[in-house]
Amino acid sequence: MKKDTHINPYLGTSDVENMYETLKGTRKGITSFIQKAKEIATRSKGGAYIFKDEEALFELFKAELPEEIKRKRIRYFGELVQMIS
């Protein structure tokens, strides 16, 4: 069986959870946040949520965690992604 070496350039639910937890410093409130995030995600053929719209996801983070975004001085989505890299 050939190993799948395809790299998915999109974020998954675990990535979004990691960003939330890193930004907030806790998992408190994550269930509600992920439910909102899933509304802007697409579903893969396997049923997993994939976050392709980085702008919409960043807007959600800014709306739900404005103080944390301000405190960490995050200006664009790439900076948020770098926090979990």
Gaussian input, Z-matrix of N, CA and C with variables (Angstrom, degrees):
# hf/3-21g

backbone

0 1
 N
 C     1     B1
 C     2     B2     1     A1
 N     3     B3     2     A2     1     D1
 C     4     B4     3     A3     2     D2
 C     5     B5     4     A4     3     D3
 N     6     B6     5     A5     4     D4
 C     7     B7     6     A6     5     D5
 C     8     B8     7     A7     6     D6
 N     9     B9     8     A8     7     D7
 C    10    B10     9     A9     8     D8
 C    11    B11    10    A10     9     D9
 N    12    B12    11    A11    10    D10
 C    13    B13    12    A12    11    D11
 C    14    B14    13    A13    12    D12
 N    15    B15    14    A14    13    D13
 C    16    B16    15    A15    14    D14
 C    17    B17    16    A16    15    D15
 N    18    B18    17    A17    16    D16
 C    19    B19    18    A18    17    D17
 C    20    B20    19    A19    18    D18
 N    21    B21    20    A20    19    D19
 C    22    B22    21    A21    20    D20
 C    23    B23    22    A22    21    D21
 N    24    B24    23    A23    22    D22
 C    25    B25    24    A24    23    D23
 C    26    B26    25    A25    24    D24
 N    27    B27    26    A26    25    D25
 C    28    B28    27    A27    26    D26
 C    29    B29    28    A28    27    D27
 N    30    B30    29    A29    28    D28
 C    31    B31    30    A30    29    D29
 C    32    B32    31    A31    30    D30
 N    33    B33    32    A32    31    D31
 C    34    B34    33    A33    32    D32
 C    35    B35    34    A34    33    D33
 N    36    B36    35    A35    34    D34
 C    37    B37    36    A36    35    D35
 C    38    B38    37    A37    36    D36
 N    39    B39    38    A38    37    D37
 C    40    B40    39    A39    38    D38
 C    41    B41    40    A40    39    D39
 N    42    B42    41    A41    40    D40
 C    43    B43    42    A42    41    D41
 C    44    B44    43    A43    42    D42
 N    45    B45    44    A44    43    D43
 C    46    B46    45    A45    44    D44
 C    47    B47    46    A46    45    D45
 N    48    B48    47    A47    46    D46
 C    49    B49    48    A48    47    D47
 C    50    B50    49    A49    48    D48
 N    51    B51    50    A50    49    D49
 C    52    B52    51    A51    50    D50
 C    53    B53    52    A52    51    D51
 N    54    B54    53    A53    52    D52
 C    55    B55    54    A54    53    D53
 C    56    B56    55    A55    54    D54
 N    57    B57    56    A56    55    D55
 C    58    B58    57    A57    56    D56
 C    59    B59    58    A58    57    D57
 N    60    B60    59    A59    58    D58
 C    61    B61    60    A60    59    D59
 C    62    B62    61    A61    60    D60
 N    63    B63    62    A62    61    D61
 C    64    B64    63    A63    62    D62
 C    65    B65    64    A64    63    D63
 N    66    B66    65    A65    64    D64
 C    67    B67    66    A66    65    D65
 C    68    B68    67    A67    66    D66
 N    69    B69    68    A68    67    D67
 C    70    B70    69    A69    68    D68
 C    71    B71    70    A70    69    D69
 N    72    B72    71    A71    70    D70
 C    73    B73    72    A72    71    D71
 C    74    B74    73    A73    72    D72
 N    75    B75    74    A74    73    D73
 C    76    B76    75    A75    74    D74
 C    77    B77    76    A76    75    D75
 N    78    B78    77    A77    76    D76
 C    79    B79    78    A78    77    D77
 C    80    B80    79    A79    78    D78
 N    81    B81    80    A80    79    D79
 C    82    B82    81    A81    80    D80
 C    83    B83    82    A82    81    D81
 N    84    B84    83    A83    82    D82
 C    85    B85    84    A84    83    D83
 C    86    B86    85    A85    84    D84
 N    87    B87    86    A86    85    D85
 C    88    B88    87    A87    86    D86
 C    89    B89    88    A88    87    D87
 N    90    B90    89    A89    88    D88
 C    91    B91    90    A90    89    D89
 C    92    B92    91    A91    90    D90
 N    93    B93    92    A92    91    D91
 C    94    B94    93    A93    92    D92
 C    95    B95    94    A94    93    D93
 N    96    B96    95    A95    94    D94
 C    97    B97    96    A96    95    D95
 C    98    B98    97    A97    96    D96
 N    99    B99    98    A98    97    D97
 C   100   B100    99    A99    98    D98
 C   101   B101   100   A100    99    D99
 N   102   B102   101   A101   100   D100
 C   103   B103   102   A102   101   D101
 C   104   B104   103   A103   102   D102
 N   105   B105   104   A104   103   D103
 C   106   B106   105   A105   104   D104
 C   107   B107   106   A106   105   D105
 N   108   B108   107   A107   106   D106
 C   109   B109   108   A108   107   D107
 C   110   B110   109   A109   108   D108
 N   111   B111   110   A110   109   D109
 C   112   B112   111   A111   110   D110
 C   113   B113   112   A112   111   D111
 N   114   B114   113   A113   112   D112
 C   115   B115   114   A114   113   D113
 C   116   B116   115   A115   114   D114
 N   117   B117   116   A116   115   D115
 C   118   B118   117   A117   116   D116
 C   119   B119   118   A118   117   D117
 N   120   B120   119   A119   118   D118
 C   121   B121   120   A120   119   D119
 C   122   B122   121   A121   120   D120
 N   123   B123   122   A122   121   D121
 C   124   B124   123   A123   122   D122
 C   125   B125   124   A124   123   D123
 N   126   B126   125   A125   124   D124
 C   127   B127   126   A126   125   D125
 C   128   B128   127   A127   126   D126
 N   129   B129   128   A128   127   D127
 C   130   B130   129   A129   128   D128
 C   131   B131   130   A130   129   D129
 N   132   B132   131   A131   130   D130
 C   133   B133   132   A132   131   D131
 C   134   B134   133   A133   132   D132
 N   135   B135   134   A134   133   D133
 C   136   B136   135   A135   134   D134
 C   137   B137   136   A136   135   D135
 N   138   B138   137   A137   136   D136
 C   139   B139   138   A138   137   D137
 C   140   B140   139   A139   138   D138
 N   141   B141   140   A140   139   D139
 C   142   B142   141   A141   140   D140
 C   143   B143   142   A142   141   D141
 N   144   B144   143   A143   142   D142
 C   145   B145   144   A144   143   D143
 C   146   B146   145   A145   144   D144
 N   147   B147   146   A146   145   D145
 C   148   B148   147   A147   146   D146
 C   149   B149   148   A148   147   D147
 N   150   B150   149   A149   148   D148
 C   151   B151   150   A150   149   D149
 C   152   B152   151   A151   150   D150
 N   153   B153   152   A152   151   D151
 C   154   B154   153   A153   152   D152
 C   155   B155   154   A154   153   D153
 N   156   B156   155   A155   154   D154
 C   157   B157   156   A156   155   D155
 C   158   B158   157   A157   156   D156
 N   159   B159   158   A158   157   D157
 C   160   B160   159   A159   158   D158
 C   161   B161   160   A160   159   D159
 N   162   B162   161   A161   160   D160
 C   163   B163   162   A162   161   D161
 C   164   B164   163   A163   162   D162
 N   165   B165   164   A164   163   D163
 C   166   B166   165   A165   164   D164
 C   167   B167   166   A166   165   D165
 N   168   B168   167   A167   166   D166
 C   169   B169   168   A168   167   D167
 C   170   B170   169   A169   168   D168
 N   171   B171   170   A170   169   D169
 C   172   B172   171   A171   170   D170
 C   173   B173   172   A172   171   D171
 N   174   B174   173   A173   172   D172
 C   175   B175   174   A174   173   D173
 C   176   B176   175   A175   174   D174
 N   177   B177   176   A176   175   D175
 C   178   B178   177   A177   176   D176
 C   179   B179   178   A178   177   D177
 N   180   B180   179   A179   178   D178
 C   181   B181   180   A180   179   D179
 C   182   B182   181   A181   180   D180
 N   183   B183   182   A182   181   D181
 C   184   B184   183   A183   182   D182
 C   185   B185   184   A184   183   D183
 N   186   B186   185   A185   184   D184
 C   187   B187   186   A186   185   D185
 C   188   B188   187   A187   186   D186
 N   189   B189   188   A188   187   D187
 C   190   B190   189   A189   188   D188
 C   191   B191   190   A190   189   D189
 N   192   B192   191   A191   190   D190
 C   193   B193   192   A192   191   D191
 C   194   B194   193   A193   192   D192
 N   195   B195   194   A194   193   D193
 C   196   B196   195   A195   194   D194
 C   197   B197   196   A196   195   D195
 N   198   B198   197   A197   196   D196
 C   199   B199   198   A198   197   D197
 C   200   B200   199   A199   198   D198
 N   201   B201   200   A200   199   D199
 C   202   B202   201   A201   200   D200
 C   203   B203   202   A202   201   D201
 N   204   B204   203   A203   202   D202
 C   205   B205   204   A204   203   D203
 C   206   B206   205   A205   204   D204
 N   207   B207   206   A206   205   D205
 C   208   B208   207   A207   206   D206
 C   209   B209   208   A208   207   D207
 N   210   B210   209   A209   208   D208
 C   211   B211   210   A210   209   D209
 C   212   B212   211   A211   210   D210
 N   213   B213   212   A212   211   D211
 C   214   B214   213   A213   212   D212
 C   215   B215   214   A214   213   D213
 N   216   B216   215   A215   214   D214
 C   217   B217   216   A216   215   D215
 C   218   B218   217   A217   216   D216
 N   219   B219   218   A218   217   D217
 C   220   B220   219   A219   218   D218
 C   221   B221   220   A220   219   D219
 N   222   B222   221   A221   220   D220
 C   223   B223   222   A222   221   D221
 C   224   B224   223   A223   222   D222
 N   225   B225   224   A224   223   D223
 C   226   B226   225   A225   224   D224
 C   227   B227   226   A226   225   D225
 N   228   B228   227   A227   226   D226
 C   229   B229   228   A228   227   D227
 C   230   B230   229   A229   228   D228
 N   231   B231   230   A230   229   D229
 C   232   B232   231   A231   230   D230
 C   233   B233   232   A232   231   D231
 N   234   B234   233   A233   232   D232
 C   235   B235   234   A234   233   D233
 C   236   B236   235   A235   234   D234
 N   237   B237   236   A236   235   D235
 C   238   B238   237   A237   236   D236
 C   239   B239   238   A238   237   D237
 N   240   B240   239   A239   238   D238
 C   241   B241   240   A240   239   D239
 C   242   B242   241   A241   240   D240
 N   243   B243   242   A242   241   D241
 C   244   B244   243   A243   242   D242
 C   245   B245   244   A244   243   D243
 N   246   B246   245   A245   244   D244
 C   247   B247   246   A246   245   D245
 C   248   B248   247   A247   246   D246
 N   249   B249   248   A248   247   D247
 C   250   B250   249   A249   248   D248
 C   251   B251   250   A250   249   D249
 N   252   B252   251   A251   250   D250
 C   253   B253   252   A252   251   D251
 C   254   B254   253   A253   252   D252

   B1=1.4590
   B2=1.5199
   B3=1.3067
   B4=1.4506
   B5=1.5307
   B6=1.3222
   B7=1.4626
   B8=1.5217
   B9=1.3300
   B10=1.4620
   B11=1.5221
   B12=1.3187
   B13=1.4652
   B14=1.5181
   B15=1.3099
   B16=1.4593
   B17=1.5275
   B18=1.3123
   B19=1.4604
   B20=1.5149
   B21=1.3242
   B22=1.4555
   B23=1.5277
   B24=1.3269
   B25=1.4649
   B26=1.5262
   B27=1.3056
   B28=1.4595
   B29=1.5233
   B30=1.3034
   B31=1.4594
   B32=1.5235
   B33=1.3150
   B34=1.4503
   B35=1.5187
   B36=1.3145
   B37=1.4657
   B38=1.5235
   B39=1.3262
   B40=1.4670
   B41=1.5241
   B42=1.3382
   B43=1.4626
   B44=1.5305
   B45=1.3206
   B46=1.4689
   B47=1.5244
   B48=1.3280
   B49=1.4666
   B50=1.5297
   B51=1.3291
   B52=1.4661
   B53=1.5224
   B54=1.3258
   B55=1.4709
   B56=1.5225
   B57=1.3146
   B58=1.4646
   B59=1.5262
   B60=1.3263
   B61=1.4599
   B62=1.5312
   B63=1.3121
   B64=1.4619
   B65=1.5246
   B66=1.3119
   B67=1.4552
   B68=1.5265
   B69=1.3140
   B70=1.4641
   B71=1.5275
   B72=1.3251
   B73=1.4528
   B74=1.5162
   B75=1.3083
   B76=1.4583
   B77=1.5279
   B78=1.3303
   B79=1.4624
   B80=1.5205
   B81=1.3156
   B82=1.4638
   B83=1.5345
   B84=1.3214
   B85=1.4601
   B86=1.5169
   B87=1.3296
   B88=1.4665
   B89=1.5262
   B90=1.3222
   B91=1.4724
   B92=1.5193
   B93=1.2998
   B94=1.4673
   B95=1.5283
   B96=1.3199
   B97=1.4615
   B98=1.5265
   B99=1.3342
   B100=1.4673
   B101=1.5271
   B102=1.3154
   B103=1.4654
   B104=1.5230
   B105=1.3224
   B106=1.4645
   B107=1.5242
   B108=1.3174
   B109=1.4650
   B110=1.5315
   B111=1.3218
   B112=1.4699
   B113=1.5237
   B114=1.3273
   B115=1.4652
   B116=1.5268
   B117=1.3340
   B118=1.4696
   B119=1.5273
   B120=1.3286
   B121=1.4638
   B122=1.5202
   B123=1.3129
   B124=1.4560
   B125=1.5249
   B126=1.3110
   B127=1.4620
   B128=1.5158
   B129=1.3117
   B130=1.4632
   B131=1.5268
   B132=1.3133
   B133=1.4635
   B134=1.5189
   B135=1.3244
   B136=1.4625
   B137=1.5205
   B138=1.3335
   B139=1.4579
   B140=1.5168
   B141=1.3319
   B142=1.4675
   B143=1.5310
   B144=1.3189
   B145=1.4609
   B146=1.5213
   B147=1.3327
   B148=1.4567
   B149=1.5250
   B150=1.3150
   B151=1.4636
   B152=1.5212
   B153=1.3259
   B154=1.4571
   B155=1.5247
   B156=1.3223
   B157=1.4583
   B158=1.5284
   B159=1.3239
   B160=1.4628
   B161=1.5242
   B162=1.3121
   B163=1.4672
   B164=1.5321
   B165=1.3174
   B166=1.4694
   B167=1.5319
   B168=1.3263
   B169=1.4588
   B170=1.5294
   B171=1.3181
   B172=1.4642
   B173=1.5273
   B174=1.3222
   B175=1.4687
   B176=1.5291
   B177=1.3261
   B178=1.4644
   B179=1.5255
   B180=1.3178
   B181=1.4652
   B182=1.5294
   B183=1.3264
   B184=1.4697
   B185=1.5241
   B186=1.3301
   B187=1.4655
   B188=1.5259
   B189=1.3331
   B190=1.4608
   B191=1.5319
   B192=1.3202
   B193=1.4693
   B194=1.5360
   B195=1.3298
   B196=1.4663
   B197=1.5324
   B198=1.3072
   B199=1.4655
   B200=1.5237
   B201=1.3173
   B202=1.4551
   B203=1.5335
   B204=1.3273
   B205=1.4698
   B206=1.5339
   B207=1.3167
   B208=1.4670
   B209=1.5251
   B210=1.3227
   B211=1.4596
   B212=1.5291
   B213=1.3268
   B214=1.4728
   B215=1.5339
   B216=1.3276
   B217=1.4813
   B218=1.5304
   B219=1.3037
   B220=1.4669
   B221=1.5207
   B222=1.3078
   B223=1.4628
   B224=1.5285
   B225=1.3379
   B226=1.4614
   B227=1.5243
   B228=1.3045
   B229=1.4588
   B230=1.5216
   B231=1.3130
   B232=1.4634
   B233=1.5197
   B234=1.3091
   B235=1.4659
   B236=1.5293
   B237=1.3001
   B238=1.4634
   B239=1.5276
   B240=1.3077
   B241=1.4683
   B242=1.5312
   B243=1.3178
   B244=1.4683
   B245=1.5284
   B246=1.3039
   B247=1.4599
   B248=1.5315
   B249=1.3194
   B250=1.4679
   B251=1.5242
   B252=1.3114
   B253=1.4832
   B254=1.5088
   A1=109.30
   A2=115.87
   A3=121.54
   A4=110.12
   A5=115.27
   A6=120.25
   A7=109.56
   A8=116.24
   A9=121.81
   A10=108.86
   A11=116.47
   A12=120.83
   A13=111.67
   A14=116.79
   A15=121.49
   A16=110.09
   A17=116.31
   A18=121.06
   A19=108.67
   A20=115.65
   A21=120.66
   A22=108.95
   A23=118.27
   A24=120.42
   A25=113.72
   A26=117.48
   A27=120.49
   A28=111.55
   A29=114.45
   A30=121.01
   A31=110.42
   A32=115.90
   A33=121.94
   A34=109.95
   A35=115.91
   A36=121.68
   A37=111.49
   A38=117.24
   A39=119.58
   A40=111.11
   A41=117.69
   A42=121.01
   A43=110.54
   A44=115.38
   A45=120.44
   A46=109.95
   A47=116.76
   A48=120.21
   A49=110.61
   A50=116.99
   A51=120.69
   A52=111.51
   A53=116.99
   A54=120.19
   A55=110.25
   A56=116.07
   A57=120.96
   A58=110.03
   A59=116.25
   A60=121.01
   A61=111.33
   A62=117.45
   A63=121.03
   A64=110.32
   A65=116.15
   A66=120.99
   A67=111.87
   A68=116.08
   A69=120.63
   A70=113.00
   A71=116.74
   A72=120.12
   A73=113.37
   A74=117.31
   A75=123.43
   A76=108.62
   A77=116.30
   A78=120.78
   A79=111.46
   A80=117.12
   A81=120.97
   A82=109.85
   A83=115.76
   A84=121.19
   A85=114.61
   A86=117.21
   A87=119.74
   A88=112.79
   A89=117.85
   A90=120.47
   A91=110.70
   A92=116.60
   A93=121.31
   A94=110.85
   A95=115.84
   A96=120.28
   A97=111.04
   A98=116.99
   A99=120.45
   A100=110.83
   A101=118.10
   A102=120.20
   A103=110.62
   A104=117.10
   A105=121.09
   A106=110.62
   A107=116.16
   A108=120.43
   A109=111.06
   A110=116.70
   A111=120.41
   A112=111.86
   A113=117.29
   A114=120.83
   A115=111.76
   A116=117.41
   A117=120.28
   A118=112.19
   A119=116.60
   A120=121.45
   A121=110.52
   A122=114.85
   A123=121.02
   A124=107.52
   A125=117.00
   A126=121.35
   A127=109.34
   A128=115.59
   A129=120.30
   A130=108.67
   A131=116.01
   A132=120.42
   A133=111.15
   A134=116.77
   A135=121.49
   A136=113.29
   A137=117.03
   A138=121.32
   A139=115.20
   A140=116.67
   A141=119.77
   A142=109.93
   A143=115.13
   A144=120.34
   A145=109.27
   A146=115.68
   A147=122.19
   A148=107.25
   A149=115.45
   A150=121.28
   A151=109.55
   A152=115.38
   A153=122.15
   A154=111.84
   A155=117.24
   A156=121.78
   A157=109.78
   A158=115.26
   A159=120.79
   A160=111.70
   A161=116.87
   A162=120.56
   A163=110.75
   A164=116.71
   A165=120.69
   A166=110.42
   A167=116.89
   A168=120.70
   A169=110.28
   A170=117.14
   A171=120.40
   A172=110.57
   A173=116.91
   A174=120.35
   A175=110.32
   A176=116.90
   A177=120.51
   A178=110.51
   A179=116.72
   A180=119.63
   A181=110.72
   A182=116.86
   A183=120.01
   A184=111.56
   A185=117.28
   A186=120.99
   A187=111.86
   A188=116.56
   A189=121.00
   A190=113.57
   A191=116.86
   A192=120.86
   A193=111.14
   A194=117.86
   A195=119.71
   A196=114.10
   A197=117.38
   A198=120.00
   A199=111.62
   A200=116.13
   A201=120.59
   A202=110.98
   A203=115.95
   A204=120.94
   A205=109.52
   A206=115.86
   A207=121.11
   A208=110.71
   A209=117.07
   A210=121.93
   A211=111.74
   A212=116.95
   A213=121.09
   A214=111.96
   A215=116.11
   A216=122.46
   A217=112.16
   A218=115.15
   A219=120.76
   A220=108.32
   A221=115.56
   A222=121.37
   A223=113.40
   A224=116.46
   A225=119.24
   A226=109.88
   A227=115.18
   A228=122.04
   A229=112.92
   A230=117.36
   A231=120.94
   A232=112.68
   A233=116.80
   A234=120.11
   A235=110.75
   A236=116.60
   A237=121.30
   A238=110.21
   A239=116.58
   A240=121.31
   A241=110.33
   A242=117.16
   A243=120.74
   A244=111.34
   A245=117.92
   A246=121.26
   A247=111.76
   A248=117.99
   A249=120.94
   A250=112.17
   A251=117.02
   A252=120.98
   A253=110.97
   D1=128.62
   D2=-178.54
   D3=-78.48
   D4=132.91
   D5=179.19
   D6=-74.38
   D7=138.28
   D8=179.04
   D9=-76.94
   D10=114.14
   D11=-179.68
   D12=-103.98
   D13=8.10
   D14=179.02
   D15=-66.65
   D16=130.05
   D17=178.30
   D18=-100.22
   D19=124.55
   D20=179.24
   D21=-85.31
   D22=118.65
   D23=-176.93
   D24=-78.28
   D25=-3.38
   D26=-176.54
   D27=-98.14
   D28=161.98
   D29=178.89
   D30=-86.26
   D31=147.89
   D32=175.27
   D33=-108.35
   D34=179.44
   D35=-178.62
   D36=-59.30
   D37=-41.52
   D38=-179.13
   D39=-63.86
   D40=-34.81
   D41=177.02
   D42=-63.73
   D43=-44.58
   D44=-179.56
   D45=-65.75
   D46=-39.88
   D47=176.54
   D48=-62.01
   D49=-42.45
   D50=178.40
   D51=-62.48
   D52=-41.85
   D53=178.22
   D54=-62.56
   D55=-44.56
   D56=-179.89
   D57=-59.76
   D58=-51.03
   D59=-176.68
   D60=-64.80
   D61=-40.39
   D62=178.97
   D63=-65.50
   D64=-42.15
   D65=-178.44
   D66=-70.06
   D67=-44.76
   D68=-175.28
   D69=-86.45
   D70=-26.55
   D71=-178.90
   D72=83.92
   D73=5.83
   D74=179.49
   D75=-158.14
   D76=164.50
   D77=175.84
   D78=-95.39
   D79=0.86
   D80=-179.55
   D81=-59.63
   D82=126.86
   D83=179.61
   D84=86.77
   D85=1.12
   D86=-174.42
   D87=-67.92
   D88=-33.46
   D89=-178.28
   D90=-61.08
   D91=-46.64
   D92=178.70
   D93=-64.07
   D94=-42.16
   D95=-179.86
   D96=-62.68
   D97=-45.80
   D98=-178.58
   D99=-64.50
   D100=-36.48
   D101=176.72
   D102=-60.76
   D103=-42.06
   D104=177.29
   D105=-67.10
   D106=-40.17
   D107=179.98
   D108=-63.37
   D109=-38.59
   D110=-179.32
   D111=-62.90
   D112=-23.35
   D113=178.31
   D114=-67.90
   D115=-24.04
   D116=179.78
   D117=-103.69
   D118=-0.66
   D119=-179.98
   D120=-88.75
   D121=166.23
   D122=171.40
   D123=-111.96
   D124=161.77
   D125=-179.82
   D126=-103.09
   D127=136.52
   D128=175.29
   D129=-79.05
   D130=172.25
   D131=178.07
   D132=-60.66
   D133=-30.26
   D134=179.21
   D135=-82.71
   D136=-4.92
   D137=178.14
   D138=97.65
   D139=-3.30
   D140=179.57
   D141=-75.21
   D142=152.13
   D143=176.09
   D144=-85.63
   D145=134.18
   D146=179.69
   D147=-124.36
   D148=131.64
   D149=-178.42
   D150=-102.30
   D151=99.16
   D152=-178.08
   D153=-95.81
   D154=-30.65
   D155=-176.40
   D156=-89.50
   D157=86.43
   D158=-176.61
   D159=-62.19
   D160=-37.36
   D161=-179.04
   D162=-63.00
   D163=-45.59
   D164=179.68
   D165=-65.21
   D166=-38.99
   D167=178.95
   D168=-65.97
   D169=-41.03
   D170=178.34
   D171=-65.31
   D172=-38.73
   D173=177.40
   D174=-62.42
   D175=-37.57
   D176=177.16
   D177=-64.21
   D178=-45.86
   D179=177.36
   D180=-59.30
   D181=-43.58
   D182=-179.65
   D183=-64.76
   D184=-36.12
   D185=-179.44
   D186=-74.51
   D187=-38.42
   D188=-174.98
   D189=-88.07
   D190=-29.00
   D191=-176.87
   D192=-131.31
   D193=54.53
   D194=-174.73
   D195=-62.99
   D196=-38.31
   D197=-179.50
   D198=-67.37
   D199=-39.55
   D200=-179.92
   D201=-67.40
   D202=-40.53
   D203=177.67
   D204=-62.39
   D205=-44.36
   D206=-179.70
   D207=-65.52
   D208=-46.43
   D209=-177.47
   D210=-61.68
   D211=-39.07
   D212=179.96
   D213=-85.68
   D214=-2.83
   D215=179.08
   D216=56.81
   D217=46.41
   D218=178.73
   D219=-87.62
   D220=121.42
   D221=-176.63
   D222=-103.86
   D223=-25.20
   D224=-178.93
   D225=-148.07
   D226=164.44
   D227=-172.63
   D228=-59.19
   D229=-37.23
   D230=-179.31
   D231=-57.69
   D232=-34.83
   D233=178.26
   D234=-67.04
   D235=-35.36
   D236=177.35
   D237=-67.24
   D238=-42.12
   D239=178.98
   D240=-65.70
   D241=-38.00
   D242=179.84
   D243=-62.21
   D244=-26.77
   D245=-179.85
   D246=-63.38
   D247=-25.83
   D248=-178.09
   D249=-107.58
   D250=1.99
   D251=-179.26
   D252=-80.90

